[in-house]
Amino acid sequence: MMPEISGYVLVILKVFFLIGIALYGAFAGVLVRQEQLMAGVLEESFEPMLRMLVIVHLILACVLFLFALILL
């Protein structure tokens, strides 16, 4: 038999998961800023592709947070 987990523990776990996903979103935002700073210093041929990947990463991190907020 499995021991039951109380409702308070589940709420605390959900809050911790949401905080962790929010921190991941903040990290994605920092990546966007770092890419902007790098683009100002270096002139590379793959810069538009890198910028697109960084922005897509930020958008997906925000979508992940919204999904977690809705589902949890």
mmCIF file as Biopython writes it, N, C-alpha, C and O atoms, coordinates in Angstrom:
data_model
#
loop_
_atom_site.group_PDB
_atom_site.id
_atom_site.type_symbol
_atom_site.label_atom_id
_atom_site.label_alt_id
_atom_site.label_comp_id
_atom_site.label_asym_id
_atom_site.label_entity_id
_atom_site.label_seq_id
_atom_site.pdbx_PDB_ins_code
_atom_site.Cartn_x
_atom_site.Cartn_y
_atom_site.Cartn_z
_atom_site.occupancy
_atom_site.B_iso_or_equiv
_atom_site.auth_seq_id
_atom_site.auth_asym_id
_atom_site.pdbx_PDB_model_num
ATOM 1   N N  . MET A ? 1  ? 0.823  -1.171 0.000   1.0 0.0 1  A 1 
ATOM 2   C CA . MET A ? 1  ? 0.000  0.000  0.000   1.0 0.0 1  A 1 
ATOM 3   C C  . MET A ? 1  ? 0.877  1.247  0.000   1.0 0.0 1  A 1 
ATOM 4   O O  . MET A ? 1  ? 1.918  1.308  0.653   1.0 0.0 1  A 1 
ATOM 5   N N  . MET A ? 2  ? 0.415  2.238  -0.758  1.0 0.0 2  A 1 
ATOM 6   C CA . MET A ? 2  ? 1.143  3.506  -0.876  1.0 0.0 2  A 1 
ATOM 7   C C  . MET A ? 2  ? 0.649  4.476  0.201   1.0 0.0 2  A 1 
ATOM 8   O O  . MET A ? 2  ? -0.556 4.608  0.418   1.0 0.0 2  A 1 
ATOM 9   N N  . PRO A ? 3  ? 1.577  5.148  0.866   1.0 0.0 3  A 1 
ATOM 10  C CA . PRO A ? 3  ? 1.127  6.162  1.825   1.0 0.0 3  A 1 
ATOM 11  C C  . PRO A ? 3  ? 0.560  7.370  1.080   1.0 0.0 3  A 1 
ATOM 12  O O  . PRO A ? 3  ? 1.045  7.734  0.009   1.0 0.0 3  A 1 
ATOM 13  N N  . GLU A ? 4  ? -0.454 7.973  1.650   1.0 0.0 4  A 1 
ATOM 14  C CA . GLU A ? 4  ? -1.070 9.135  1.007   1.0 0.0 4  A 1 
ATOM 15  C C  . GLU A ? 4  ? -0.285 10.393 1.336   1.0 0.0 4  A 1 
ATOM 16  O O  . GLU A ? 4  ? 0.205  10.573 2.451   1.0 0.0 4  A 1 
ATOM 17  N N  . ILE A ? 5  ? -0.182 11.252 0.339   1.0 0.0 5  A 1 
ATOM 18  C CA . ILE A ? 5  ? 0.492  12.528 0.531   1.0 0.0 5  A 1 
ATOM 19  C C  . ILE A ? 5  ? -0.580 13.565 0.809   1.0 0.0 5  A 1 
ATOM 20  O O  . ILE A ? 5  ? -1.584 13.643 0.101   1.0 0.0 5  A 1 
ATOM 21  N N  . SER A ? 6  ? -0.361 14.359 1.844   1.0 0.0 6  A 1 
ATOM 22  C CA . SER A ? 6  ? -1.387 15.332 2.217   1.0 0.0 6  A 1 
ATOM 23  C C  . SER A ? 6  ? -1.478 16.446 1.168   1.0 0.0 6  A 1 
ATOM 24  O O  . SER A ? 6  ? -0.556 16.646 0.377   1.0 0.0 6  A 1 
ATOM 25  N N  . GLY A ? 7  ? -2.581 17.149 1.174   1.0 0.0 7  A 1 
ATOM 26  C CA . GLY A ? 7  ? -2.825 18.217 0.211   1.0 0.0 7  A 1 
ATOM 27  C C  . GLY A ? 7  ? -1.837 19.352 0.335   1.0 0.0 7  A 1 
ATOM 28  O O  . GLY A ? 7  ? -1.473 19.969 -0.666  1.0 0.0 7  A 1 
ATOM 29  N N  . TYR A ? 8  ? -1.392 19.639 1.558   1.0 0.0 8  A 1 
ATOM 30  C CA . TYR A ? 8  ? -0.436 20.730 1.765   1.0 0.0 8  A 1 
ATOM 31  C C  . TYR A ? 8  ? 0.905  20.434 1.106   1.0 0.0 8  A 1 
ATOM 32  O O  . TYR A ? 8  ? 1.533  21.327 0.536   1.0 0.0 8  A 1 
ATOM 33  N N  . VAL A ? 9  ? 1.335  19.199 1.184   1.0 0.0 9  A 1 
ATOM 34  C CA . VAL A ? 9  ? 2.603  18.816 0.567   1.0 0.0 9  A 1 
ATOM 35  C C  . VAL A ? 9  ? 2.516  18.966 -0.951  1.0 0.0 9  A 1 
ATOM 36  O O  . VAL A ? 9  ? 3.460  19.440 -1.583  1.0 0.0 9  A 1 
ATOM 37  N N  . LEU A ? 10 ? 1.403  18.571 -1.528  1.0 0.0 10 A 1 
ATOM 38  C CA . LEU A ? 10 ? 1.238  18.704 -2.974  1.0 0.0 10 A 1 
ATOM 39  C C  . LEU A ? 10 ? 1.228  20.171 -3.405  1.0 0.0 10 A 1 
ATOM 40  O O  . LEU A ? 10 ? 1.800  20.512 -4.440  1.0 0.0 10 A 1 
ATOM 41  N N  . VAL A ? 11 ? 0.599  21.021 -2.642  1.0 0.0 11 A 1 
ATOM 42  C CA . VAL A ? 11 ? 0.578  22.456 -2.970  1.0 0.0 11 A 1 
ATOM 43  C C  . VAL A ? 11 ? 1.993  23.029 -2.896  1.0 0.0 11 A 1 
ATOM 44  O O  . VAL A ? 11 ? 2.395  23.811 -3.758  1.0 0.0 11 A 1 
ATOM 45  N N  . ILE A ? 12 ? 2.740  22.642 -1.876  1.0 0.0 12 A 1 
ATOM 46  C CA . ILE A ? 12 ? 4.120  23.129 -1.746  1.0 0.0 12 A 1 
ATOM 47  C C  . ILE A ? 12 ? 4.967  22.641 -2.911  1.0 0.0 12 A 1 
ATOM 48  O O  . ILE A ? 12 ? 5.771  23.404 -3.445  1.0 0.0 12 A 1 
ATOM 49  N N  . LEU A ? 13 ? 4.804  21.386 -3.318  1.0 0.0 13 A 1 
ATOM 50  C CA . LEU A ? 13 ? 5.544  20.864 -4.467  1.0 0.0 13 A 1 
ATOM 51  C C  . LEU A ? 13 ? 5.188  21.614 -5.745  1.0 0.0 13 A 1 
ATOM 52  O O  . LEU A ? 13 ? 6.067  21.923 -6.550  1.0 0.0 13 A 1 
ATOM 53  N N  . LYS A ? 14 ? 3.917  21.906 -5.934  1.0 0.0 14 A 1 
ATOM 54  C CA . LYS A ? 14 ? 3.496  22.639 -7.125  1.0 0.0 14 A 1 
ATOM 55  C C  . LYS A ? 14 ? 4.098  24.039 -7.141  1.0 0.0 14 A 1 
ATOM 56  O O  . LYS A ? 14 ? 4.528  24.517 -8.191  1.0 0.0 14 A 1 
ATOM 57  N N  . VAL A ? 15 ? 4.130  24.692 -5.995  1.0 0.0 15 A 1 
ATOM 58  C CA . VAL A ? 15 ? 4.720  26.035 -5.917  1.0 0.0 15 A 1 
ATOM 59  C C  . VAL A ? 15 ? 6.208  25.974 -6.230  1.0 0.0 15 A 1 
ATOM 60  O O  . VAL A ? 15 ? 6.723  26.830 -6.950  1.0 0.0 15 A 1 
ATOM 61  N N  . PHE A ? 16 ? 6.908  24.971 -5.699  1.0 0.0 16 A 1 
ATOM 62  C CA . PHE A ? 16 ? 8.332  24.830 -5.996  1.0 0.0 16 A 1 
ATOM 63  C C  . PHE A ? 16 ? 8.578  24.585 -7.488  1.0 0.0 16 A 1 
ATOM 64  O O  . PHE A ? 16 ? 9.519  25.134 -8.062  1.0 0.0 16 A 1 
ATOM 65  N N  . PHE A ? 17 ? 7.745  23.772 -8.105  1.0 0.0 17 A 1 
ATOM 66  C CA . PHE A ? 17 ? 7.881  23.534 -9.545  1.0 0.0 17 A 1 
ATOM 67  C C  . PHE A ? 17 ? 7.655  24.822 -10.332 1.0 0.0 17 A 1 
ATOM 68  O O  . PHE A ? 17 ? 8.391  25.110 -11.275 1.0 0.0 17 A 1 
ATOM 69  N N  . LEU A ? 18 ? 6.649  25.592 -9.952  1.0 0.0 18 A 1 
ATOM 70  C CA . LEU A ? 18 ? 6.383  26.849 -10.650 1.0 0.0 18 A 1 
ATOM 71  C C  . LEU A ? 18 ? 7.525  27.843 -10.459 1.0 0.0 18 A 1 
ATOM 72  O O  . LEU A ? 18 ? 7.891  28.554 -11.396 1.0 0.0 18 A 1 
ATOM 73  N N  . ILE A ? 19 ? 8.085  27.898 -9.266  1.0 0.0 19 A 1 
ATOM 74  C CA . ILE A ? 19 ? 9.228  28.788 -9.025  1.0 0.0 19 A 1 
ATOM 75  C C  . ILE A ? 19 ? 10.418 28.344 -9.873  1.0 0.0 19 A 1 
ATOM 76  O O  . ILE A ? 19 ? 11.113 29.179 -10.452 1.0 0.0 19 A 1 
ATOM 77  N N  . GLY A ? 20 ? 10.653 27.049 -9.949  1.0 0.0 20 A 1 
ATOM 78  C CA . GLY A ? 20 ? 11.762 26.544 -10.762 1.0 0.0 20 A 1 
ATOM 79  C C  . GLY A ? 20 ? 11.582 26.856 -12.234 1.0 0.0 20 A 1 
ATOM 80  O O  . GLY A ? 20 ? 12.540 27.238 -12.906 1.0 0.0 20 A 1 
ATOM 81  N N  . ILE A ? 21 ? 10.383 26.703 -12.741 1.0 0.0 21 A 1 
ATOM 82  C CA . ILE A ? 21 ? 10.127 27.010 -14.149 1.0 0.0 21 A 1 
ATOM 83  C C  . ILE A ? 21 ? 10.242 28.507 -14.398 1.0 0.0 21 A 1 
ATOM 84  O O  . ILE A ? 21 ? 10.709 28.925 -15.457 1.0 0.0 21 A 1 
ATOM 85  N N  . ALA A ? 22 ? 9.816  29.322 -13.425 1.0 0.0 22 A 1 
ATOM 86  C CA . ALA A ? 22 ? 9.960  30.777 -13.556 1.0 0.0 22 A 1 
ATOM 87  C C  . ALA A ? 22 ? 11.435 31.171 -13.572 1.0 0.0 22 A 1 
ATOM 88  O O  . ALA A ? 22 ? 11.818 32.074 -14.317 1.0 0.0 22 A 1 
ATOM 89  N N  . LEU A ? 23 ? 12.256 30.523 -12.776 1.0 0.0 23 A 1 
ATOM 90  C CA . LEU A ? 23 ? 13.694 30.787 -12.802 1.0 0.0 23 A 1 
ATOM 91  C C  . LEU A ? 23 ? 14.302 30.398 -14.152 1.0 0.0 23 A 1 
ATOM 92  O O  . LEU A ? 23 ? 15.196 31.075 -14.659 1.0 0.0 23 A 1 
ATOM 93  N N  . TYR A ? 24 ? 13.813 29.318 -14.716 1.0 0.0 24 A 1 
ATOM 94  C CA . TYR A ? 24 ? 14.273 28.918 -16.050 1.0 0.0 24 A 1 
ATOM 95  C C  . TYR A ? 24 ? 13.894 29.976 -17.092 1.0 0.0 24 A 1 
ATOM 96  O O  . TYR A ? 24 ? 14.678 30.267 -17.995 1.0 0.0 24 A 1 
ATOM 97  N N  . GLY A ? 25 ? 12.693 30.550 -16.966 1.0 0.0 25 A 1 
ATOM 98  C CA . GLY A ? 25 ? 12.281 31.623 -17.863 1.0 0.0 25 A 1 
ATOM 99  C C  . GLY A ? 25 ? 13.158 32.853 -17.696 1.0 0.0 25 A 1 
ATOM 100 O O  . GLY A ? 25 ? 13.498 33.512 -18.678 1.0 0.0 25 A 1 
ATOM 101 N N  . ALA A ? 26 ? 13.529 33.168 -16.455 1.0 0.0 26 A 1 
ATOM 102 C CA . ALA A ? 26 ? 14.427 34.297 -16.211 1.0 0.0 26 A 1 
ATOM 103 C C  . ALA A ? 26 ? 15.793 34.031 -16.840 1.0 0.0 26 A 1 
ATOM 104 O O  . ALA A ? 26 ? 16.411 34.940 -17.396 1.0 0.0 26 A 1 
ATOM 105 N N  . PHE A ? 27 ? 16.259 32.800 -16.753 1.0 0.0 27 A 1 
ATOM 106 C CA . PHE A ? 27 ? 17.514 32.425 -17.397 1.0 0.0 27 A 1 
ATOM 107 C C  . PHE A ? 27 ? 17.428 32.620 -18.910 1.0 0.0 27 A 1 
ATOM 108 O O  . PHE A ? 27 ? 18.384 33.083 -19.532 1.0 0.0 27 A 1 
ATOM 109 N N  . ALA A ? 28 ? 16.298 32.273 -19.496 1.0 0.0 28 A 1 
ATOM 110 C CA . ALA A ? 28 ? 16.110 32.471 -20.933 1.0 0.0 28 A 1 
ATOM 111 C C  . ALA A ? 28 ? 16.145 33.961 -21.271 1.0 0.0 28 A 1 
ATOM 112 O O  . ALA A ? 28 ? 16.669 34.344 -22.316 1.0 0.0 28 A 1 
ATOM 113 N N  . GLY A ? 29 ? 15.595 34.798 -20.402 1.0 0.0 29 A 1 
ATOM 114 C CA . GLY A ? 29 ? 15.662 36.239 -20.602 1.0 0.0 29 A 1 
ATOM 115 C C  . GLY A ? 29 ? 17.087 36.756 -20.529 1.0 0.0 29 A 1 
ATOM 116 O O  . GLY A ? 29 ? 17.470 37.643 -21.292 1.0 0.0 29 A 1 
ATOM 117 N N  . VAL A ? 30 ? 17.871 36.205 -19.616 1.0 0.0 30 A 1 
ATOM 118 C CA . VAL A ? 30 ? 19.285 36.586 -19.508 1.0 0.0 30 A 1 
ATOM 119 C C  . VAL A ? 30 ? 20.024 36.186 -20.778 1.0 0.0 30 A 1 
ATOM 120 O O  . VAL A ? 30 ? 20.902 36.916 -21.239 1.0 0.0 30 A 1 
ATOM 121 N N  . LEU A ? 31 ? 19.679 35.039 -21.347 1.0 0.0 31 A 1 
ATOM 122 C CA . LEU A ? 31 ? 20.317 34.612 -22.596 1.0 0.0 31 A 1 
ATOM 123 C C  . LEU A ? 31 ? 20.051 35.596 -23.730 1.0 0.0 31 A 1 
ATOM 124 O O  . LEU A ? 31 ? 20.928 35.851 -24.555 1.0 0.0 31 A 1 
ATOM 125 N N  . VAL A ? 32 ? 18.845 36.146 -23.769 1.0 0.0 32 A 1 
ATOM 126 C CA . VAL A ? 32 ? 18.522 37.134 -24.802 1.0 0.0 32 A 1 
ATOM 127 C C  . VAL A ? 32 ? 19.416 38.357 -24.636 1.0 0.0 32 A 1 
ATOM 128 O O  . VAL A ? 32 ? 19.960 38.874 -25.612 1.0 0.0 32 A 1 
ATOM 129 N N  . ARG A ? 33 ? 19.562 38.816 -23.402 1.0 0.0 33 A 1 
ATOM 130 C CA . ARG A ? 33 ? 20.411 39.991 -23.156 1.0 0.0 33 A 1 
ATOM 131 C C  . ARG A ? 33 ? 21.870 39.683 -23.500 1.0 0.0 33 A 1 
ATOM 132 O O  . ARG A ? 33 ? 22.546 40.523 -24.094 1.0 0.0 33 A 1 
ATOM 133 N N  . GLN A ? 34 ? 22.356 38.528 -23.150 1.0 0.0 34 A 1 
ATOM 134 C CA . GLN A ? 34 ? 23.740 38.160 -23.460 1.0 0.0 34 A 1 
ATOM 135 C C  . GLN A ? 34 ? 23.968 38.100 -24.968 1.0 0.0 34 A 1 
ATOM 136 O O  . GLN A ? 34 ? 25.020 38.507 -25.459 1.0 0.0 34 A 1 
ATOM 137 N N  . GLU A ? 35 ? 22.983 37.596 -25.691 1.0 0.0 35 A 1 
ATOM 138 C CA . GLU A ? 35 ? 23.113 37.539 -27.146 1.0 0.0 35 A 1 
ATOM 139 C C  . GLU A ? 35 ? 23.144 38.939 -27.735 1.0 0.0 35 A 1 
ATOM 140 O O  . GLU A ? 35 ? 23.880 39.189 -28.689 1.0 0.0 35 A 1 
ATOM 141 N N  . GLN A ? 36 ? 22.357 39.857 -27.184 1.0 0.0 36 A 1 
ATOM 142 C CA . GLN A ? 36 ? 22.378 41.238 -27.667 1.0 0.0 36 A 1 
ATOM 143 C C  . GLN A ? 36 ? 23.737 41.874 -27.429 1.0 0.0 36 A 1 
ATOM 144 O O  . GLN A ? 36 ? 24.259 42.566 -28.302 1.0 0.0 36 A 1 
ATOM 145 N N  . LEU A ? 37 ? 24.313 41.648 -26.258 1.0 0.0 37 A 1 
ATOM 146 C CA . LEU A ? 37 ? 25.631 42.197 -25.959 1.0 0.0 37 A 1 
ATOM 147 C C  . LEU A ? 37 ? 26.696 41.586 -26.869 1.0 0.0 37 A 1 
ATOM 148 O O  . LEU A ? 37 ? 27.586 42.289 -27.347 1.0 0.0 37 A 1 
ATOM 149 N N  . MET A ? 38 ? 26.604 40.288 -27.104 1.0 0.0 38 A 1 
ATOM 150 C CA . MET A ? 38 ? 27.570 39.621 -27.969 1.0 0.0 38 A 1 
ATOM 151 C C  . MET A ? 38 ? 27.458 40.139 -29.403 1.0 0.0 38 A 1 
ATOM 152 O O  . MET A ? 38 ? 28.468 40.317 -30.084 1.0 0.0 38 A 1 
ATOM 153 N N  . ALA A ? 39 ? 26.232 40.379 -29.857 1.0 0.0 39 A 1 
ATOM 154 C CA . ALA A ? 39 ? 26.032 40.862 -31.226 1.0 0.0 39 A 1 
ATOM 155 C C  . ALA A ? 39 ? 26.616 42.255 -31.400 1.0 0.0 39 A 1 
ATOM 156 O O  . ALA A ? 39 ? 27.056 42.612 -32.493 1.0 0.0 39 A 1 
ATOM 157 N N  . GLY A ? 40 ? 26.622 43.049 -30.327 1.0 0.0 40 A 1 
ATOM 158 C CA . GLY A ? 40 ? 27.212 44.384 -30.412 1.0 0.0 40 A 1 
ATOM 159 C C  . GLY A ? 40 ? 28.724 44.350 -30.514 1.0 0.0 40 A 1 
ATOM 160 O O  . GLY A ? 40 ? 29.332 45.284 -31.039 1.0 0.0 40 A 1 
ATOM 161 N N  . VAL A ? 41 ? 29.338 43.288 -30.021 1.0 0.0 41 A 1 
ATOM 162 C CA . VAL A ? 41 ? 30.800 43.199 -30.011 1.0 0.0 41 A 1 
ATOM 163 C C  . VAL A ? 41 ? 31.312 42.437 -31.224 1.0 0.0 41 A 1 
ATOM 164 O O  . VAL A ? 41 ? 32.278 42.859 -31.858 1.0 0.0 41 A 1 
ATOM 165 N N  . LEU A ? 42 ? 30.680 41.330 -31.549 1.0 0.0 42 A 1 
ATOM 166 C CA . LEU A ? 42 ? 31.143 40.465 -32.630 1.0 0.0 42 A 1 
ATOM 167 C C  . LEU A ? 42 ? 30.245 40.597 -33.851 1.0 0.0 42 A 1 
ATOM 168 O O  . LEU A ? 42 ? 29.032 40.763 -33.727 1.0 0.0 42 A 1 
ATOM 169 N N  . GLU A ? 43 ? 30.832 40.523 -34.989 1.0 0.0 43 A 1 
ATOM 170 C CA . GLU A ? 43 ? 30.095 40.486 -36.252 1.0 0.0 43 A 1 
ATOM 171 C C  . GLU A ? 43 ? 30.269 39.089 -36.839 1.0 0.0 43 A 1 
ATOM 172 O O  . GLU A ? 43 ? 31.330 38.760 -37.370 1.0 0.0 43 A 1 
ATOM 173 N N  . GLU A ? 44 ? 29.237 38.281 -36.742 1.0 0.0 44 A 1 
ATOM 174 C CA . GLU A ? 44 ? 29.296 36.909 -37.233 1.0 0.0 44 A 1 
ATOM 175 C C  . GLU A ? 44 ? 28.227 36.688 -38.287 1.0 0.0 44 A 1 
ATOM 176 O O  . GLU A ? 44 ? 27.207 37.377 -38.312 1.0 0.0 44 A 1 
ATOM 177 N N  . SER A ? 45 ? 28.472 35.722 -39.153 1.0 0.0 45 A 1 
ATOM 178 C CA . SER A ? 45 ? 27.508 35.433 -40.223 1.0 0.0 45 A 1 
ATOM 179 C C  . SER A ? 45 ? 26.281 34.684 -39.705 1.0 0.0 45 A 1 
ATOM 180 O O  . SER A ? 45 ? 25.212 34.757 -40.312 1.0 0.0 45 A 1 
ATOM 181 N N  . PHE A ? 46 ? 26.422 33.968 -38.596 1.0 0.0 46 A 1 
ATOM 182 C CA . PHE A ? 46 ? 25.310 33.183 -38.063 1.0 0.0 46 A 1 
ATOM 183 C C  . PHE A ? 46 ? 24.515 33.957 -37.008 1.0 0.0 46 A 1 
ATOM 184 O O  . PHE A ? 46 ? 23.676 33.374 -36.321 1.0 0.0 46 A 1 
ATOM 185 N N  . GLU A ? 47 ? 24.766 35.238 -36.875 1.0 0.0 47 A 1 
ATOM 186 C CA . GLU A ? 47 ? 24.100 36.040 -35.853 1.0 0.0 47 A 1 
ATOM 187 C C  . GLU A ? 47 ? 22.576 36.056 -35.962 1.0 0.0 47 A 1 
ATOM 188 O O  . GLU A ? 47 ? 21.908 35.917 -34.938 1.0 0.0 47 A 1 
ATOM 189 N N  . PRO A ? 48 ? 21.989 36.220 -37.158 1.0 0.0 48 A 1 
ATOM 190 C CA . PRO A ? 48 ? 20.515 36.196 -37.227 1.0 0.0 48 A 1 
ATOM 191 C C  . PRO A ? 48 ? 19.914 34.847 -36.798 1.0 0.0 48 A 1 
ATOM 192 O O  . PRO A ? 48 ? 18.860 34.810 -36.164 1.0 0.0 48 A 1 
ATOM 193 N N  . MET A ? 49 ? 20.576 33.766 -37.138 1.0 0.0 49 A 1 
ATOM 194 C CA . MET A ? 49 ? 20.091 32.439 -36.750 1.0 0.0 49 A 1 
ATOM 195 C C  . MET A ? 49 ? 20.186 32.268 -35.235 1.0 0.0 49 A 1 
ATOM 196 O O  . MET A ? 49 ? 19.270 31.731 -34.613 1.0 0.0 49 A 1 
ATOM 197 N N  . LEU A ? 50 ? 21.278 32.718 -34.648 1.0 0.0 50 A 1 
ATOM 198 C CA . LEU A ? 50 ? 21.442 32.624 -33.206 1.0 0.0 50 A 1 
ATOM 199 C C  . LEU A ? 50 ? 20.399 33.473 -32.484 1.0 0.0 50 A 1 
ATOM 200 O O  . LEU A ? 50 ? 19.836 33.038 -31.480 1.0 0.0 50 A 1 
ATOM 201 N N  . ARG A ? 51 ? 20.138 34.671 -32.983 1.0 0.0 51 A 1 
ATOM 202 C CA . ARG A ? 51 ? 19.129 35.539 -32.376 1.0 0.0 51 A 1 
ATOM 203 C C  . ARG A ? 51 ? 17.750 34.881 -32.428 1.0 0.0 51 A 1 
ATOM 204 O O  . ARG A ? 51 ? 16.989 34.932 -31.462 1.0 0.0 51 A 1 
ATOM 205 N N  . MET A ? 52 ? 17.441 34.268 -33.563 1.0 0.0 52 A 1 
ATOM 206 C CA . MET A ? 52 ? 16.152 33.598 -33.703 1.0 0.0 52 A 1 
ATOM 207 C C  . MET A ? 52 ? 16.034 32.436 -32.706 1.0 0.0 52 A 1 
ATOM 208 O O  . MET A ? 52 ? 14.989 32.261 -32.079 1.0 0.0 52 A 1 
ATOM 209 N N  . LEU A ? 53 ? 17.089 31.655 -32.562 1.0 0.0 53 A 1 
ATOM 210 C CA . LEU A ? 53 ? 17.065 30.533 -31.633 1.0 0.0 53 A 1 
ATOM 211 C C  . LEU A ? 53 ? 16.886 30.998 -30.187 1.0 0.0 53 A 1 
ATOM 212 O O  . LEU A ? 53 ? 16.157 30.379 -29.412 1.0 0.0 53 A 1 
ATOM 213 N N  . VAL A ? 54 ? 17.556 32.086 -29.837 1.0 0.0 54 A 1 
ATOM 214 C CA . VAL A ? 54 ? 17.451 32.601 -28.475 1.0 0.0 54 A 1 
ATOM 215 C C  . VAL A ? 54 ? 16.036 33.106 -28.196 1.0 0.0 54 A 1 
ATOM 216 O O  . VAL A ? 54 ? 15.496 32.875 -27.114 1.0 0.0 54 A 1 
ATOM 217 N N  . ILE A ? 55 ? 15.443 33.786 -29.156 1.0 0.0 55 A 1 
ATOM 218 C CA . ILE A ? 55 ? 14.088 34.304 -28.967 1.0 0.0 55 A 1 
ATOM 219 C C  . ILE A ? 55 ? 13.077 33.163 -28.925 1.0 0.0 55 A 1 
ATOM 220 O O  . ILE A ? 55 ? 12.142 33.197 -28.125 1.0 0.0 55 A 1 
ATOM 221 N N  . VAL A ? 56 ? 13.251 32.156 -29.774 1.0 0.0 56 A 1 
ATOM 222 C CA . VAL A ? 56 ? 12.365 30.986 -29.736 1.0 0.0 56 A 1 
ATOM 223 C C  . VAL A ? 56 ? 12.493 30.280 -28.392 1.0 0.0 56 A 1 
ATOM 224 O O  . VAL A ? 56 ? 11.495 29.823 -27.834 1.0 0.0 56 A 1 
ATOM 225 N N  . HIS A ? 57 ? 13.705 30.189 -27.871 1.0 0.0 57 A 1 
ATOM 226 C CA . HIS A ? 57 ? 13.922 29.576 -26.555 1.0 0.0 57 A 1 
ATOM 227 C C  . HIS A ? 57 ? 13.178 30.349 -25.471 1.0 0.0 57 A 1 
ATOM 228 O O  . HIS A ? 57 ? 12.558 29.741 -24.599 1.0 0.0 57 A 1 
ATOM 229 N N  . LEU A ? 58 ? 13.231 31.672 -25.512 1.0 0.0 58 A 1 
ATOM 230 C CA . LEU A ? 58 ? 12.514 32.495 -24.537 1.0 0.0 58 A 1 
ATOM 231 C C  . LEU A ? 58 ? 11.005 32.305 -24.654 1.0 0.0 58 A 1 
ATOM 232 O O  . LEU A ? 58 ? 10.313 32.189 -23.643 1.0 0.0 58 A 1 
ATOM 233 N N  . ILE A ? 59 ? 10.501 32.274 -25.865 1.0 0.0 59 A 1 
ATOM 234 C CA . ILE A ? 59 ? 9.059  32.092 -26.071 1.0 0.0 59 A 1 
ATOM 235 C C  . ILE A ? 59 ? 8.615  30.731 -25.548 1.0 0.0 59 A 1 
ATOM 236 O O  . ILE A ? 59 ? 7.582  30.626 -24.887 1.0 0.0 59 A 1 
ATOM 237 N N  . LEU A ? 60 ? 9.391  29.687 -25.841 1.0 0.0 60 A 1 
ATOM 238 C CA . LEU A ? 60 ? 9.028  28.350 -25.366 1.0 0.0 60 A 1 
ATOM 239 C C  . LEU A ? 60 ? 9.109  28.245 -23.842 1.0 0.0 60 A 1 
ATOM 240 O O  . LEU A ? 60 ? 8.315  27.531 -23.231 1.0 0.0 60 A 1 
ATOM 241 N N  . ALA A ? 61 ? 10.054 28.947 -23.229 1.0 0.0 61 A 1 
ATOM 242 C CA . ALA A ? 61 ? 10.134 28.953 -21.772 1.0 0.0 61 A 1 
ATOM 243 C C  . ALA A ? 61 ? 8.904  29.631 -21.172 1.0 0.0 61 A 1 
ATOM 244 O O  . ALA A ? 61 ? 8.385  29.176 -20.153 1.0 0.0 61 A 1 
ATOM 245 N N  . CYS A ? 62 ? 8.436  30.705 -21.788 1.0 0.0 62 A 1 
ATOM 246 C CA . CYS A ? 62 ? 7.226  31.385 -21.305 1.0 0.0 62 A 1 
ATOM 247 C C  . CYS A ? 62 ? 5.993  30.508 -21.506 1.0 0.0 62 A 1 
ATOM 248 O O  . CYS A ? 62 ? 5.119  30.457 -20.640 1.0 0.0 62 A 1 
ATOM 249 N N  . VAL A ? 63 ? 5.920  29.822 -22.640 1.0 0.0 63 A 1 
ATOM 250 C CA . VAL A ? 63 ? 4.790  28.917 -22.896 1.0 0.0 63 A 1 
ATOM 251 C C  . VAL A ? 63 ? 4.806  27.764 -21.895 1.0 0.0 63 A 1 
ATOM 252 O O  . VAL A ? 63 ? 3.755  27.346 -21.411 1.0 0.0 63 A 1 
ATOM 253 N N  . LEU A ? 64 ? 5.987  27.255 -21.587 1.0 0.0 64 A 1 
ATOM 254 C CA . LEU A ? 64 ? 6.102  26.187 -20.594 1.0 0.0 64 A 1 
ATOM 255 C C  . LEU A ? 64 ? 5.584  26.654 -19.240 1.0 0.0 64 A 1 
ATOM 256 O O  . LEU A ? 64 ? 4.878  25.911 -18.558 1.0 0.0 64 A 1 
ATOM 257 N N  . PHE A ? 65 ? 5.925  27.876 -18.846 1.0 0.0 65 A 1 
ATOM 258 C CA . PHE A ? 65 ? 5.439  28.394 -17.571 1.0 0.0 65 A 1 
ATOM 259 C C  . PHE A ? 65 ? 3.919  28.527 -17.575 1.0 0.0 65 A 1 
ATOM 260 O O  . PHE A ? 65 ? 3.260  28.191 -16.592 1.0 0.0 65 A 1 
ATOM 261 N N  . LEU A ? 66 ? 3.369  29.017 -18.679 1.0 0.0 66 A 1 
ATOM 262 C CA . LEU A ? 66 ? 1.914  29.155 -18.756 1.0 0.0 66 A 1 
ATOM 263 C C  . LEU A ? 66 ? 1.216  27.799 -18.695 1.0 0.0 66 A 1 
ATOM 264 O O  . LEU A ? 66 ? 0.209  27.652 -18.003 1.0 0.0 66 A 1 
ATOM 265 N N  . PHE A ? 67 ? 1.738  26.815 -19.407 1.0 0.0 67 A 1 
ATOM 266 C CA . PHE A ? 67 ? 1.175  25.473 -19.347 1.0 0.0 67 A 1 
ATOM 267 C C  . PHE A ? 67 ? 1.236  24.901 -17.933 1.0 0.0 67 A 1 
ATOM 268 O O  . PHE A ? 67 ? 0.276  24.303 -17.449 1.0 0.0 67 A 1 
ATOM 269 N N  . ALA A ? 68 ? 2.382  25.095 -17.282 1.0 0.0 68 A 1 
ATOM 270 C CA . ALA A ? 68 ? 2.522  24.590 -15.908 1.0 0.0 68 A 1 
ATOM 271 C C  . ALA A ? 68 ? 1.556  25.313 -14.980 1.0 0.0 68 A 1 
ATOM 272 O O  . ALA A ? 68 ? 0.985  24.698 -14.079 1.0 0.0 68 A 1 
ATOM 273 N N  . LEU A ? 69 ? 1.369  26.604 -15.190 1.0 0.0 69 A 1 
ATOM 274 C CA . LEU A ? 69 ? 0.445  27.365 -14.347 1.0 0.0 69 A 1 
ATOM 275 C C  . LEU A ? 69 ? -0.978 26.861 -14.520 1.0 0.0 69 A 1 
ATOM 276 O O  . LEU A ? 69 ? -1.734 26.775 -13.553 1.0 0.0 69 A 1 
ATOM 277 N N  . ILE A ? 70 ? -1.340 26.529 -15.751 1.0 0.0 70 A 1 
ATOM 278 C CA . ILE A ? 70 ? -2.696 26.040 -16.031 1.0 0.0 70 A 1 
ATOM 279 C C  . ILE A ? 70 ? -2.864 24.601 -15.512 1.0 0.0 70 A 1 
ATOM 280 O O  . ILE A ? 70 ? -3.869 24.284 -14.874 1.0 0.0 70 A 1 
ATOM 281 N N  . LEU A ? 71 ? -1.902 23.753 -15.781 1.0 0.0 71 A 1 
ATOM 282 C CA . LEU A ? 71 ? -2.035 22.339 -15.437 1.0 0.0 71 A 1 
ATOM 283 C C  . LEU A ? 71 ? -1.818 22.045 -13.961 1.0 0.0 71 A 1 
ATOM 284 O O  . LEU A ? 71 ? -2.429 21.130 -13.409 1.0 0.0 71 A 1 
ATOM 285 N N  . LEU A ? 72 ? -0.947 22.819 -13.320 1.0 0.0 72 A 1 
ATOM 286 C CA . LEU A ? 72 ? -0.683 22.555 -11.904 1.0 0.0 72 A 1 
ATOM 287 C C  . LEU A ? 72 ? -1.674 23.349 -11.097 1.0 0.0 72 A 1 
ATOM 288 O O  . LEU A ? 72 ? -1.655 23.293 -9.867  1.0 0.0 72 A 1 
#
